[in-house]
Amino acid sequence: MDDKRNWITAILLSAAILLGWNFVAQKFFPTPTKPDVTKTVAGSPTAATATPGTPATPPATGATPAAPAVQAIVPVETAVASANRVPIETPALAGSINLAGARIDDVTLTKYRQTIKKNAPPVRLFAPGNTKAAYFASVGWAAQGIEVPGPATIWTASGAKLTPTTPVTLSWSNTTGQTFRIEYSIDADYLITAKQTIANSGAAPVSASSFALIDRLGKPTDPHEQDSWTIHVGPTGYLGGKSVFDVNYTDLDDGTAAKYDSAGWLGFTDKYWLAAVVPAKGERVSASITSPAANNYQTLFARNFAEVAPGKQITTTTRIFAGAKEVYTLQRYEKDQGITRLSNAIDWGWFEFFAVPIFKLLDWLFRMVGNFGVAIMLLTLIIRGLMFPIAQRQFHSMAQMRLVQPKMKALQERYKDDKPRQQQELMKLYKDEKINPLAGCLPIVIQIPIFYALYKVLMLTIEMRHQPFALWIKDLSAPDPAHFLNLFGLLDFTPPSLLALGPLALILGITMFLQFRLNPQATDPVQQQVFKIMPWMFMFIMAPFAAGLLLYWITNNCLSIAQQQFMYRKFPQLKAAPAK
């Protein structure tokens, strides 16, 4: 009767885990999907009816701005075809500066494609304000008693193209003697520098303040690109002396505005991309994250007002990051440009101390062998090598447990009607025989942070995006594209994640089954049944995960099998039948 009850309990527990995992995985461990190449990657396809870009809280007086003018929505290609533009061209970026408003609103990342297809278009980060996916950076001024340039101001450019060797200066003058200039320069990666100058040629002093903002219309609509427990997508920055990950689009939709009295940088992060504005190092600014209009989100910092005397000028410097969250590039900007904790734009999470070394080792292995899949296998081999002493202790404990198994069974039989006494006698037996029953769990416990760190590396780092392995595995950061249920793509439908079983998941289940077969059989009937079911349960659980994670686990299983065979030769009592 007890065996039947234990068997039923094991089945119900396994079914609950299997069925409930789909919900848990989607919420806490989202898997990537293929992006739609018809949409801008960083923007949202949500339609808009108003031109974004007006500061939510103007630094001039704090007065509420007039409602933005309604503007017709046009395709991105039409919007960037305007004649009032200065081209941007670097090894990493292409696009243009809009002379209407001096906005940087046209940026594509030439090193990255939207899909793994050869002819896929490059990733678009910024798009003009009159498009469905408006997303741009802007700098400007606020002043008291004088006219300042606004979103519709047409600037005059002194250069033909913005490149790492040719800066461009934009200028505009009002009717009261003030001239405004923006000198844009750019490096070979993703950092644009804007030097804002106000020169006062009038007869009276003026009080002015400069600001910079990132404006975004809409938010990601793909569920795998949205904010989750493990991956932050949305407003972020180094604000108020700490990295901010606790403000999301939902908060802003509810009318919450986050305000800070200091800022190292702030902007919007996607899984792989970042747009941020950065004040000068040590500069005193106030910052805010707001939603100035429905479906419109804005991060802004503003400087204090300063008086500009007649015949004088004031220059401030703003840096704009617009690009991919490459780990070493972000770290270099931290070191060389003094941008505080810019690398925290990658949400490493609680295991940052562990995930970053995992990434660096994996990236180094990849550079050595040239194949990311092989690098994962080598990483697994290194980890197993480091854990070998722990595995030896585990197998030694298992050997001792095997030797005392007859005594354990005798105690269980003797005290089968007195469970508390049975546990006391078992613990006494462990103590007398110097056995640690939990020693076998240690490798599993250690594997948890390793697996989670590798999950974060595969899901977050741009260096691992679209990396192929072999045969049909063209992107190790995405799930196995081959599915048995649709006959490997011959049938035109995508199976649900719970049934998206492919060759990698099947190999995972088989190797885990073989590994468990080599383990000494558990004495508890429930454990026996759970160990029989677990490989096939995990086969379905892991199927929707990134192919790189499955490759890691398969390699780990194969190494475990080889290690177990070695240990069996070293501890032959593990295979020996227990004496009666």
RODRENTI-599948 format. One line per field, with one value per residue (C-alpha): residue number from 1; residue in three letters; z negated, x negated, y. Coordinates in steps of 0.001 Angstrom, whole numbers, m for minus. Each point is the difference from the previous one (the first is absolute). Layout:
n c(NUM; ...)
res c(ALA; ...)
Z c(Z; ...)
X c(X; ...)
Y c(Y; ...)
//
This chain:
n c(1; 2; 3; 4; 5; 6; 7; 8; 9; 10; 11; 12; 13; 14; 15; 16; 17; 18; 19; 20; 21; 22; 23; 24; 25; 26; 27; 28; 29; 30; 31; 32; 33; 34; 35; 36; 37; 38; 39; 40; 41; 42; 43; 44; 45; 46; 47; 48; 49; 50; 51; 52; 53; 54; 55; 56; 57; 58; 59; 60; 61; 62; 63; 64; 65; 66; 67; 68; 69; 70; 71; 72; 73; 74; 75; 76; 77; 78; 79; 80; 81; 82; 83; 84; 85; 86; 87; 88; 89; 90; 91; 92; 93; 94; 95; 96; 97; 98; 99; 100; 101; 102; 103; 104; 105; 106; 107; 108; 109; 110; 111; 112; 113; 114; 115; 116; 117; 118; 119; 120; 121; 122; 123; 124; 125; 126; 127; 128; 129; 130; 131; 132; 133; 134; 135; 136; 137; 138; 139; 140; 141; 142; 143; 144; 145; 146; 147; 148; 149; 150; 151; 152; 153; 154; 155; 156; 157; 158; 159; 160; 161; 162; 163; 164; 165; 166; 167; 168; 169; 170; 171; 172; 173; 174; 175; 176; 177; 178; 179; 180; 181; 182; 183; 184; 185; 186; 187; 188; 189; 190; 191; 192; 193; 194; 195; 196; 197; 198; 199; 200; 201; 202; 203; 204; 205; 206; 207; 208; 209; 210; 211; 212; 213; 214; 215; 216; 217; 218; 219; 220; 221; 222; 223; 224; 225; 226; 227; 228; 229; 230; 231; 232; 233; 234; 235; 236; 237; 238; 239; 240; 241; 242; 243; 244; 245; 246; 247; 248; 249; 250; 251; 252; 253; 254; 255; 256; 257; 258; 259; 260; 261; 262; 263; 264; 265; 266; 267; 268; 269; 270; 271; 272; 273; 274; 275; 276; 277; 278; 279; 280; 281; 282; 283; 284; 285; 286; 287; 288; 289; 290; 291; 292; 293; 294; 295; 296; 297; 298; 299; 300; 301; 302; 303; 304; 305; 306; 307; 308; 309; 310; 311; 312; 313; 314; 315; 316; 317; 318; 319; 320; 321; 322; 323; 324; 325; 326; 327; 328; 329; 330; 331; 332; 333; 334; 335; 336; 337; 338; 339; 340; 341; 342; 343; 344; 345; 346; 347; 348; 349; 350; 351; 352; 353; 354; 355; 356; 357; 358; 359; 360; 361; 362; 363; 364; 365; 366; 367; 368; 369; 370; 371; 372; 373; 374; 375; 376; 377; 378; 379; 380; 381; 382; 383; 384; 385; 386; 387; 388; 389; 390; 391; 392; 393; 394; 395; 396; 397; 398; 399; 400; 401; 402; 403; 404; 405; 406; 407; 408; 409; 410; 411; 412; 413; 414; 415; 416; 417; 418; 419; 420; 421; 422; 423; 424; 425; 426; 427; 428; 429; 430; 431; 432; 433; 434; 435; 436; 437; 438; 439; 440; 441; 442; 443; 444; 445; 446; 447; 448; 449; 450; 451; 452; 453; 454; 455; 456; 457; 458; 459; 460; 461; 462; 463; 464; 465; 466; 467; 468; 469; 470; 471; 472; 473; 474; 475; 476; 477; 478; 479; 480; 481; 482; 483; 484; 485; 486; 487; 488; 489; 490; 491; 492; 493; 494; 495; 496; 497; 498; 499; 500; 501; 502; 503; 504; 505; 506; 507; 508; 509; 510; 511; 512; 513; 514; 515; 516; 517; 518; 519; 520; 521; 522; 523; 524; 525; 526; 527; 528; 529; 530; 531; 532; 533; 534; 535; 536; 537; 538; 539; 540; 541; 542; 543; 544; 545; 546; 547; 548; 549; 550; 551; 552; 553; 554; 555; 556; 557; 558; 559; 560; 561; 562; 563; 564; 565; 566; 567; 568; 569; 570; 571; 572; 573; 574; 575; 576; 577; 578; 579; 580)
res c(MET; ASP; ASP; LYS; ARG; ASN; TRP; ILE; THR; ALA; ILE; LEU; LEU; SER; ALA; ALA; ILE; LEU; LEU; GLY; TRP; ASN; PHE; VAL; ALA; GLN; LYS; PHE; PHE; PRO; THR; PRO; THR; LYS; PRO; ASP; VAL; THR; LYS; THR; VAL; ALA; GLY; SER; PRO; THR; ALA; ALA; THR; ALA; THR; PRO; GLY; THR; PRO; ALA; THR; PRO; PRO; ALA; THR; GLY; ALA; THR; PRO; ALA; ALA; PRO; ALA; VAL; GLN; ALA; ILE; VAL; PRO; VAL; GLU; THR; ALA; VAL; ALA; SER; ALA; ASN; ARG; VAL; PRO; ILE; GLU; THR; PRO; ALA; LEU; ALA; GLY; SER; ILE; ASN; LEU; ALA; GLY; ALA; ARG; ILE; ASP; ASP; VAL; THR; LEU; THR; LYS; TYR; ARG; GLN; THR; ILE; LYS; LYS; ASN; ALA; PRO; PRO; VAL; ARG; LEU; PHE; ALA; PRO; GLY; ASN; THR; LYS; ALA; ALA; TYR; PHE; ALA; SER; VAL; GLY; TRP; ALA; ALA; GLN; GLY; ILE; GLU; VAL; PRO; GLY; PRO; ALA; THR; ILE; TRP; THR; ALA; SER; GLY; ALA; LYS; LEU; THR; PRO; THR; THR; PRO; VAL; THR; LEU; SER; TRP; SER; ASN; THR; THR; GLY; GLN; THR; PHE; ARG; ILE; GLU; TYR; SER; ILE; ASP; ALA; ASP; TYR; LEU; ILE; THR; ALA; LYS; GLN; THR; ILE; ALA; ASN; SER; GLY; ALA; ALA; PRO; VAL; SER; ALA; SER; SER; PHE; ALA; LEU; ILE; ASP; ARG; LEU; GLY; LYS; PRO; THR; ASP; PRO; HIS; GLU; GLN; ASP; SER; TRP; THR; ILE; HIS; VAL; GLY; PRO; THR; GLY; TYR; LEU; GLY; GLY; LYS; SER; VAL; PHE; ASP; VAL; ASN; TYR; THR; ASP; LEU; ASP; ASP; GLY; THR; ALA; ALA; LYS; TYR; ASP; SER; ALA; GLY; TRP; LEU; GLY; PHE; THR; ASP; LYS; TYR; TRP; LEU; ALA; ALA; VAL; VAL; PRO; ALA; LYS; GLY; GLU; ARG; VAL; SER; ALA; SER; ILE; THR; SER; PRO; ALA; ALA; ASN; ASN; TYR; GLN; THR; LEU; PHE; ALA; ARG; ASN; PHE; ALA; GLU; VAL; ALA; PRO; GLY; LYS; GLN; ILE; THR; THR; THR; THR; ARG; ILE; PHE; ALA; GLY; ALA; LYS; GLU; VAL; TYR; THR; LEU; GLN; ARG; TYR; GLU; LYS; ASP; GLN; GLY; ILE; THR; ARG; LEU; SER; ASN; ALA; ILE; ASP; TRP; GLY; TRP; PHE; GLU; PHE; PHE; ALA; VAL; PRO; ILE; PHE; LYS; LEU; LEU; ASP; TRP; LEU; PHE; ARG; MET; VAL; GLY; ASN; PHE; GLY; VAL; ALA; ILE; MET; LEU; LEU; THR; LEU; ILE; ILE; ARG; GLY; LEU; MET; PHE; PRO; ILE; ALA; GLN; ARG; GLN; PHE; HIS; SER; MET; ALA; GLN; MET; ARG; LEU; VAL; GLN; PRO; LYS; MET; LYS; ALA; LEU; GLN; GLU; ARG; TYR; LYS; ASP; ASP; LYS; PRO; ARG; GLN; GLN; GLN; GLU; LEU; MET; LYS; LEU; TYR; LYS; ASP; GLU; LYS; ILE; ASN; PRO; LEU; ALA; GLY; CYS; LEU; PRO; ILE; VAL; ILE; GLN; ILE; PRO; ILE; PHE; TYR; ALA; LEU; TYR; LYS; VAL; LEU; MET; LEU; THR; ILE; GLU; MET; ARG; HIS; GLN; PRO; PHE; ALA; LEU; TRP; ILE; LYS; ASP; LEU; SER; ALA; PRO; ASP; PRO; ALA; HIS; PHE; LEU; ASN; LEU; PHE; GLY; LEU; LEU; ASP; PHE; THR; PRO; PRO; SER; LEU; LEU; ALA; LEU; GLY; PRO; LEU; ALA; LEU; ILE; LEU; GLY; ILE; THR; MET; PHE; LEU; GLN; PHE; ARG; LEU; ASN; PRO; GLN; ALA; THR; ASP; PRO; VAL; GLN; GLN; GLN; VAL; PHE; LYS; ILE; MET; PRO; TRP; MET; PHE; MET; PHE; ILE; MET; ALA; PRO; PHE; ALA; ALA; GLY; LEU; LEU; LEU; TYR; TRP; ILE; THR; ASN; ASN; CYS; LEU; SER; ILE; ALA; GLN; GLN; GLN; PHE; MET; TYR; ARG; LYS; PHE; PRO; GLN; LEU; LYS; ALA; ALA; PRO; ALA; LYS)
Z c(0; m875; 3317; 1933; m1919; 625; 3672; 344; m1867; 2338; 3078; m1289; m992; 3385; 1849; m2074; 769; 3690; 490; m2272; 1433; 3210; m1964; m2258; 2915; 1992; m3022; m1414; 2814; 3303; 3192; 3078; 3116; 3569; 480; 2660; 2643; 1079; m3268; m1557; m2620; m2742; 633; m250; 2872; m2055; 1921; m1286; 624; m1565; 388; m3074; m1197; m2109; m3447; m2558; m2516; 1823; m1948; 672; m2354; m617; 1847; 1753; 3739; 2643; 1394; 2863; 3446; 1796; 2827; 2784; m427; 2884; 680; m1363; 3518; 934; m3181; 353; 3681; m1017; 1470; m3376; m1318; m682; 603; m2744; 1033; m2268; m38; m2354; 801; 2955; 71; m130; m2133; 580; 460; m1087; m3759; 178; m949; 366; 1228; 2686; m1219; 1259; m1398; 3046; m1784; m1041; 2024; m1054; 806; 889; 3697; 2136; 1562; m3188; m559; m2686; m3433; m194; m3360; 610; 2203; 636; m2072; 2736; 364; m1815; m1896; m869; m2111; m151; m2027; m283; m1740; m571; m2202; m2189; m783; m1539; 2154; 3276; 2837; m12; 2748; m115; 1692; 3205; 228; 3228; m762; 2303; 337; 565; 1055; 2665; m1970; m3606; m193; m2610; 1731; 1073; m2661; 949; m1560; 80; m706; m414; m1151; m1385; 502; m3362; 546; m1339; 2126; m771; 1260; m245; 985; 642; 63; 9; m670; 1889; m2232; m1543; m1867; 1350; m1718; 171; m1115; m576; 80; m600; 955; m1133; 2363; m1420; m2268; m3149; m1839; 510; m2244; 1755; m664; 2312; m14; 1825; 438; 1527; 1323; 896; 1453; m1013; m1663; 1146; 843; 268; m3363; 88; 360; m2971; m3563; m2089; m3306; 1574; 2746; m378; 3119; m222; m1776; m1750; m1026; m2782; m2007; m3551; m608; 1107; 3071; 648; 1130; m1964; 2357; 2879; 2672; m2086; m2779; 2474; 1529; m3481; m221; m2194; 669; m1361; m892; m1116; m1271; 1750; 3117; 1427; 3063; 859; 2914; 1293; 219; 2134; m263; 2263; 671; m2033; 557; m2754; m686; m2192; m1709; m572; m2774; m3399; 1470; m2170; 1795; m792; 1842; 596; 1590; 1128; 2456; 1392; 2152; 539; 1320; m78; m2378; m775; m1997; m528; m1950; m379; m1304; m2375; 1468; 585; 906; 3294; m21; 3155; 2180; m1821; 755; m1916; 1294; m1449; 1143; 392; 1195; 1708; 109; 2822; 761; m1017; m3591; 747; m3321; 716; 1739; m3008; m2363; 2138; m140; m3771; m209; 2743; m36; m3704; 554; m3350; 197; 3590; 234; m2455; 2964; 360; m2749; m1305; m3061; m3379; 1409; 1716; m1911; 1605; 3367; 1104; m460; 1801; 2887; 159; m19; 2602; 2197; m252; 958; 2920; 1232; m264; 1819; 2192; m729; m2807; m386; m396; m2498; m2093; 36; m1078; m2736; m1250; m2; m2032; m2525; m364; m496; m2774; m1626; 245; m3668; m1066; 2250; m1601; m3423; 1371; 1368; m3203; m1947; 2460; m460; m3770; 364; 2208; m2584; m2851; 2097; m1596; m3459; 1218; 1383; m3251; m1994; 2361; m349; m3779; m575; 2953; m2353; m1931; 2450; m2593; m1566; 3486; 812; m3313; 622; 3559; m1155; m2653; 2689; 2192; m2968; m954; 3589; 574; 2956; 1218; 1795; 1504; 1632; 3202; 281; m21; 3727; 860; m2257; 1591; 3474; m706; m2; 2904; 2063; m912; 825; 3366; 602; m602; 2265; 2848; m399; m593; 1655; 3568; 568; m142; 2230; 3313; m627; 1907; m1111; 2633; 2357; m636; m3086; 1454; m3165; m3402; m1819; 1444; m556; 2154; 3291; 893; m1457; 271; m216; 3255; 1721; m202; 1735; 2737; m1627; m83; m3702; m3135; m2897; m3429; m2242; m2180; 3053; 1921; m228; 2239; 444; m2653; m2626; 888; m325; m3334; m1248; 1185; m1539; m3280; 7; 541; m2724; m2492; 987; m1164; m3409; m2855; m382; m2693; m2971; m167; 2482; 643; 909; 2273; 1931; 164; 1387; 2656; 1089; m403; 3220; 2203; m1977; 379; 3702; 416; m2534; 1701; 3614; 257; m1479; 2011; 1960; m1684; m3416; 1282; 1512; m3362; m1832; 2556; m219; m3781; 48; 2294; m2203; m3061; 1607; 781; m3509; m1531; 1974; m1290; m3557; 262; 769; m2972; m2325; 1149; m3020; 1711; 2482; m2379; m1192; m3663; m2306; m1559)
X c(0; m2842; m1726; 3174; 475; m3613; 338; 3130; m1714; m2978; 2248; 2045; m3134; m1613; 3165; 311; m3593; 337; 3258; m877; m3460; 1295; 1473; m3041; m2437; 1852; 65; m3479; m2036; 1327; m1378; m863; 2114; m727; 474; 2310; m2225; 2797; m217; m2731; m1661; m375; 3258; 3619; 2479; 2675; 1592; m261; 1851; m2261; m3578; m2024; m3090; 1139; m1603; 2490; m1180; m1749; m3043; 836; 2879; 1588; 3114; 2098; m772; 2604; 1389; m2158; 1344; 1728; m2190; 642; m1732; m2298; m2284; m3542; m1455; 2110; m876; m3780; 98; 381; m2521; m539; m2397; m3702; m1188; m1683; m2551; m2285; m1238; 2868; 2800; 1815; 2764; 493; 646; 3299; m602; 3594; m489; m3671; 1161; m1988; 2967; m1396; m2456; m537; m2584; m1877; m1792; 3235; 2841; 3588; m63; m2579; 878; m2849; 2076; 1796; 110; m2204; 1422; 1672; m360; 1293; 2874; 1478; 2819; 2629; m367; 1740; m3167; m1253; m3144; m2677; m2442; 219; m1834; 1331; 330; 2497; m261; 1923; 1132; m1636; 856; m1817; m154; 2744; 1029; 997; m3051; m2013; m3710; m2883; m2777; m3672; m1041; 1160; m285; m553; m2830; m2663; m2347; 2458; 2169; 3055; 1136; 3638; 899; 3099; 565; 3055; 995; m1307; m3699; m435; m1696; 339; m2492; m225; m3298; 542; m2931; 9; m2454; m399; 2492; 3203; m806; 1102; m1176; 2125; m1603; 2798; m945; 2144; m1717; 1606; m518; 2951; m32; 1240; m977; 2140; 692; m53; m164; m865; 1496; m184; 2621; 823; 3534; 1751; 3429; 1489; m1638; m971; 3050; m1768; 527; m3596; m1316; 1935; m1070; m180; m1344; m3294; m447; 721; 1281; 1001; m1195; m3332; m3085; m2408; 2152; m119; m3214; 1222; 922; 3739; 1916; 3212; 1776; 1908; 2463; 2981; m984; m156; 3361; 1493; m1178; m3037; m2918; m3437; m2164; m3650; m2374; m3051; m713; m2959; 2041; 3569; 1999; 1779; m1332; 1159; m1394; m2953; 192; m354; 776; m1190; m958; m3034; m905; m3622; m1706; 783; 2447; 2998; 3242; 3574; 1538; 3415; 1679; 3527; 2802; 877; 2832; 1805; m2352; m2900; m2955; m2842; m3234; m1464; m2675; m242; m2687; 466; 654; m3064; m294; m1668; m1292; m64; m2959; m455; 881; 527; m770; 1240; m778; 2418; m859; 2512; m379; 1933; m965; m493; m718; m3383; m1578; m3530; 1203; 2116; m2876; m2387; 2354; 112; m3776; m917; 3035; 791; 3611; 897; 1095; 1146; m597; 2883; 2261; m401; 2229; m2261; 2183; m927; m2730; m1945; m3141; 347; 1593; m2653; m2928; 2057; 510; m3659; m1177; 2577; m851; m3731; 636; 2114; m2793; m2438; 2068; 2256; 3168; 2325; 1416; m3467; m783; 3031; m1202; m3503; 1506; 1944; m3201; m1816; 2844; 130; m3765; 234; 2799; m1806; m1141; 3595; 1175; m2534; 1425; 3502; m874; m1822; 3149; 2089; m2341; 394; 3763; m73; m1977; 2376; 3136; 781; m108; 2223; 2566; m63; 673; 2799; 1594; m433; 1517; 2404; 2872; m1981; m1263; m1537; m1983; m998; m1442; m1876; m1562; m943; m1687; m1872; m1110; m1273; m1939; m1500; m1042; m1175; 2323; 1355; 3286; 44; m3426; 1565; 2092; m2963; m853; 3653; 101; m3190; 1433; 2943; m1965; m2134; 3087; 1662; m3159; m268; 3702; m585; m3060; 1887; 3088; m1596; m3386; m52; m3240; 1958; 2860; 426; m3045; 226; m1217; 355; 2516; 3474; m1006; m484; 620; m1008; 1752; 3366; 1902; m639; 1794; 635; 3200; 1242; 3644; m88; m2310; m3016; 1834; 1753; 3337; 749; 623; m2013; 647; 795; m3026; 1022; m42; m2853; m2112; m3070; m3097; m2008; 2704; 255; m3776; 204; 2632; m1956; m3303; 1706; 1714; m3341; m1587; 2736; m263; m3619; 920; 594; 3709; 1645; 1438; 3143; 2701; 1111; m3537; m286; 3111; m963; m3448; 1663; 2292; m2377; m2084; 3088; 1629; m3105; m67; 3279; m881; m3287; 1235; 1025; m3299; m2918; m1816; m3251; 1410; 1052; m3445; m1564; 2249; m552; m3761; 227; 1995; m2522; m2897; 1907; 491; m3724; m851; 2370; m1629; m3391; 1288; 1541; m3435; m1374; 2878; 1099; 2295; 2338; 970; m268; 3266; 594; m741; 3007)
Y c(0; 2395; m765; 815; 3235; 988; m845; 2156; 2831; m142; 108; 2941; 1917; m563; 1030; 3173; 961; m780; 1898; 2907; 507; 1561; 2905; 339; m93; 2652; 2320; m524; m1610; 1385; m1485; 2082; m15; 936; 3750; 1327; 1571; 2310; 1922; 2038; m2139; 2562; 1830; m940; m280; 1714; 2848; 3548; 3185; 2600; 1053; m1005; 1761; 2950; m189; m1308; 2609; 2860; 1133; 3624; 649; m3378; 1189; m2583; 16; 370; m3222; m1301; 571; m2838; m1274; m2488; m3361; m939; m2974; 245; m25; 3036; 1872; m419; 1006; 3648; 2433; 1717; m2650; m488; m3595; m2045; m2593; m2064; m3610; m864; 2472; 1484; 2584; 3751; 3065; 1733; 3746; 548; 0; m1099; m3494; m3199; m2011; m2289; m2664; m3537; m2420; m1223; m2877; m1712; m1496; m488; m3731; m2657; 293; 1342; 2773; 1004; 3779; 1553; 680; 3407; 1723; 3559; 1136; 3493; 1419; m266; m3773; m2864; m905; 3492; m191; 2693; 2091; 3760; 2835; 3497; 3085; 1746; 3694; 2850; 2891; m1070; m2345; m3351; m2637; m2627; m3261; 1817; 2285; m398; 92; 899; m2594; 793; m3492; m2459; m3267; m1076; m2555; m844; 2453; 2737; 1663; 2032; 3275; 1135; 3622; 2170; 3587; 1743; 3638; 1263; m689; m3525; m2682; m3700; m2597; m3787; m1575; m3705; m2427; m3802; m2821; m3273; m1812; 1374; 3212; 3382; 3183; 3161; 3285; 2516; 3687; 3080; 3273; 3249; 2953; 1895; 3031; m1769; m3176; m3101; m2975; m3368; m3710; m2889; m3490; m3331; m2687; m3361; m217; m3232; m637; m3336; m2970; m3496; m2099; m3349; m1807; m1245; 3574; 1369; 583; m3180; m1236; m1025; 2620; 3711; 1763; 3655; 3159; m351; 1938; 786; 2400; 1235; m1927; m3440; m2015; 207; m3093; 502; 2440; m1570; 1065; m1107; 2399; 2877; m990; 283; 3604; m606; 2347; m833; 3018; 58; 2668; m1495; m2033; m1866; m977; m961; m1301; m3101; m3522; m2895; m3494; 804; 3763; 3180; 3667; 2348; 3607; 700; 3299; 995; m1944; 1519; 2541; 910; m716; m980; m2951; m1514; m3005; 853; m635; 3439; m1398; m3269; m2686; 2479; m463; 2354; 109; 3471; 1820; 3784; 2305; 2914; 3437; 2139; 3671; 889; 3581; 2142; m943; m3352; m3610; m3236; m3501; m3268; m3557; m2879; m3482; m2261; m3771; m1657; m3559; m3608; m1007; m1534; m926; 1185; 3182; 980; m761; 2061; 2994; m389; 111; 2479; 2306; m170; m1095; m1515; m3643; 154; m3749; m462; 675; m3775; m1358; m2762; m443; m1475; m2225; 2801; m1016; m3435; 813; 2505; m2438; m2682; 2423; 1005; m3610; m1004; 2984; m798; m3627; 1155; 2255; m2919; m2667; 2144; m1987; 971; m3512; m1480; 2774; m1040; m3610; 1063; 2180; m3021; m2072; 2672; 228; m3788; m33; 2578; m1991; m3331; m16; 650; m2822; m2331; 767; m519; m3441; m916; 860; m2027; m2967; 192; 249; m3077; m1974; 795; m465; m3410; 1595; 2830; m2429; m1963; 3160; 1053; m3420; m114; 3446; 150; 873; 2623; 2638; 2365; m2863; m1171; 3437; 108; m3401; 927; 3203; m1999; m2446; 2877; 1370; m3373; m745; 3609; 503; 3339; m767; 3492; m286; m1242; 3163; 2396; m274; 633; 3073; 1363; m575; 2336; 3323; m1264; m800; 3300; 1974; m1736; 683; 3710; 19; m1694; 2171; 3401; 351; 1245; m1924; m3282; 1140; m1847; m2223; m3332; m3407; m2742; m1604; 1455; 2054; 3482; 2039; m1366; 2847; m1150; m3271; m3065; 839; m3659; m1495; m3567; 1071; 2003; m2504; 2349; 2837; m1977; 812; 3714; 606; 673; m2403; 1494; 354; m2961; m2293; 1665; m3122; m90; m2163; 1860; m497; m3704; m428; 1799; m2443; m3054; 1108; 880; m3423; m1756; 2080; m919; m3671; 38; 1357; m2463; m568; 2086; m1859; 2136; m1180; 3581; 1035; m3019; 995; 3677; m872; m2140; 2818; 2953; m408; 8; 2788; 2161; m813; 1914; 2703; 895; m223; 3714; 1250; 1372; m2689; 1014; m935; m3415; m488; 851; m2460; m2797; 454; 36; m3254; m1697; 1072; m1190; m3424; m235; 1160; m2559; m2815; 1125; 144; m3452; m1367; 1878; m958; m3468; m301; 2452; m2703; m2899; m1452; 752; m2907; m1670)
//
